[in-house]
Amino acid sequence: MDESVIAMRGVRAELGSRPVLRGIDLTVRRGEVVALLGANGSGKSTAVRSVIGQVPVSAGEIELFGTPRRTFGDWARVGYVPQRTTAAGGVPATVTEIVSSGRLSRSRFGLFRKADQEAVRRALDLVGMADRAKDSVNALSGGQHQRVLIARALAAEPELLIMDEPMAGVDLASQEVLAETLRVQVSQGATVLLVLHELGPLEPLIDRAVVLRDGCVVHDGPPPRAAASTPPLSASLERGDPQPVHDHVHPHAPAGPDPICTGLLS
C-alpha cells in the first residue's frame, strides 16, 4: 500500500485562460480505491485527464508508477473510462469490436492471439455483456454503452483503472453490475481512481475520498457522510457547504480568478 501509483504535486492546469486546477496534491497508492468528489466545475475531470495526458499542466509534477508522466510509456498498465458517451462515437461497430480495441496495447503488431481473444471474452463476461457480443453498439441502452466502455478498459488487464463518472445516467441494474465488476477488480489487486458525483453502490469499496472545490483539494480522508437529516452530499457540495463528519477540512478561499490552495489542516 506504500507504493505510489499516481502522484500529483502542485499541479496547475488551465482550460483556455481559465484556471481549473490551482496547485493540487493527490497520491493514490497501490491497491487503493480513491473517489474524487466535488461539484460540477470543481476540476475533477480535468484532474484525471491531466493524469493520462489529455490536459496539459502548466505547473507541478505528475508521476505514474514512480515514473514522470512525460516519459511514461507503459500505457497498457492504465485503463481509462471517459465520461458517459456512445461507445462507438458514431462509427458502426459491434460490441466485440469496441472491446477488442482496448486490447491493442497488449497485442503484437495489432494481431490478436488466443490470449487476446480470451481477455476480451473475460471482460465482456465481467460486465454482463457476453450475450450482446455480436450486436451493434448502436442498439444498446445508455447503461449498456457504459458497460462496453468499462469492458474495453478491462480488456487490457490494467493495474490502474481511472473512471470518470462511471455511474452517471446509468440505470440501477447497470450500476449494480458495474459495482460488482469493480469489486472483482479490487479483489484482484487493481488500483482505482473514480470521479463520482455520488458514492452510491460503490461506497463500500471506497478507501479514501478527495474533495475538490474551485480546483483545490479541501478534503482528503474518509468519505464525507452527511447525517440522515441533511441534504444529499452532491447538493451540499454544489452549494459549497462545509461537510460534516470528516477530517482534514480547511476553510476555503472564495471562488475567484485564482484562489490559492492553502493545504489541508489537521
HUTABEL-V713931 format. One line per field, one symbol per residue. burial: 1 if it has 16 or more other C-alpha atoms within 10 Angstrom, else 0. A space follows every 10 residues. Layout:
BEGIN
burial: ???
END
This chain:
BEGIN
burial: 0001111100 1110000011 1111111111 1111111110 0111111111 1100101000 1111100010 0000011111 1111011100 0011111111 1111011000 0000010011 1111011111 0110011101 0111111111 1111111111 1111111101 0001111111 1100110001 1111111110 0100110111 1111111111 0111000000 0011011000 0010011010 0100000011 101100
END
